[in-house]
């Protein structure tokens, strides 16, 4: 059973998300939060698998809440805005991905499962566009010292949204070898998951804005 906390300052939307999640046999809501403070408190107490996190909430926003939740739960940011600096900062704070609030219900449920499984929700082109927009000129370049040439190739393909199987086919590697490279990248770049690797690829300059 995948345990979920729903954090949103709009009661109607929060309730709608909860009803949707609870309608699935493999998902259950273990708490609702109307503020960032409540979201952190719930996450640390209940240790859910996933927190659906709104960005703009009173008191403490979803970005700071994500940062404080840390490793207690995986965070999936849900926002109204597809080009929002807060979302990029949320990914840097440790979120595993983001969705727009007009996402189809089935896609939201699938996203919860993807994030709970340890993957990052980074396939939509809007995510790459957002990262490209807000990395540029906003952070000091990240060093890739210690990262091998092959690992750099893998990192580029991760940043372009390829799955492990697609990376394996592209580089003519076994799936196990790709997973090994990704594990080493996570360790060397001190990244929590795939979302953090994508950001590292852009921040280092290894991957640039799409033309």
Secondary structure, DSSP 4 states (H G I P E B T S, - for coil): -EEEEEE-S-HHHHHHHHHHHHTSTTEEEEEEESSHHHHHHHHHHH--SEEEEES--SSS-HHHHHHHHGGGSEEEEEES-SS-HHHHHHHHHT--EEEETTS-HHHHHHHHHHHHTT--B--SHHHHHHHHHHHTTTSPPPP-TT--HHHHHHHHHHHTT--HHHHHHHHT--HHHHHHHHHHHHHHTT-SSHHHHHHHHHHTTSS----
